[in-house]
Amino acid sequence: MSDLLDEYPMLMFGLEALIALFLLIFIVVWTASGRKKRVPHDRRD
């Protein structure tokens, strides 16, 4: 594994970018699905 990172040093940045992208998509999907399940309540003014 160390030889691979020595040969391709940008591989670590690419891996980190993929993990960050996956986390971003996961958080967006998780929060968006939570909003759909809520029932809007009547606001009485």
N, C-alpha and C positions, 0 to 999 in steps of 0.2 A: 504493500500500500504506500509506503514511504517513497519507493522508487517511482510510482505512478505520479505522486504529487511533485516530486522533483523534476520529472520529465514534463509535466503539464501544470505549471503553478496556477494558472487561471481556472483550473478545474474546481478548486475550493470556492472561488467566488461564484462560479456557475451553480455549484451545489447549494450554496447559501441563498442565492437568488431564487432557485426553484423551491426551496423550503419556505422562504418568505412569501412567495407567490401562492403556494398551497395554503399557508396559514391565512393569508388575506382572503382567498376565495372561501375557505372554510368559515371564517368569521362572518363574512357577508351573507353566505347562505344560511348560517345558523341564526343570525339576527333577523333576516328577512322572513324565515319560516316562523319565527316566534311572533312576528307581528300579524301574520295571517290567522293565527289561532285565537287571537283575542277578540272577544265580542265587544263591539262599541256600545257604550252605555249612553243612555239619554241624558243630555245636559239640560237641566231645568233652570232657566234664568228668571 
